Amino acid sequence: MDGPGNITQLLNSWAAGNEQAGEELAPRIYDELHRRAERLFRRERAGHTLQPTALVNEVYARLVSEELSWQDRSHFFALAARMMRRLLINHANARQAAKRGGGELHVTLNESSVESSHADVELLDLDAALTALAEFDPQLAELLQLRYFGGLSIREMEQVTGLSSSTLDRDLRLARAWLQTRLASGSDQPD
């Protein structure tokens, strides 16, 4: 059995110090993180300089090396969603900083690097909008983060947040509308 309950049991056993559970769990977690990262990257432009495998490797390394506590599988993947967002934003910020590069002359030789740079700007705009939404309504921002960066299903979000599926559906629609309005306006000021 490789369902959510089994992963939760293995996570709890591993957290309690059972190394065998950790060894059995590792490929399952890694595979699930990779599937979620691939879904996330399908929304990105071609030519993104960070690939799903690199993102997953970094998230996985941090998840297993840090002293984190989680309640179950859904909570574990919610933590992974936060890490994915943080890593993607850090990557985009680093690329933007390198692009500005201290007065060096930069020449673009192919269009894919322009597209990748544009994707970084879009990701940074998304992050700024999510940060502004968090100031307005932290719960709505958290729901979008879980859905967009973590790829959590409504059922998984129910487990993480304790909210009903109808409440999640309503709140996600509201959050998406707020976010679309914010991104369309290009506003840098909190609402």
Disulfide bonds with the S-S distance in Angstrom:
none
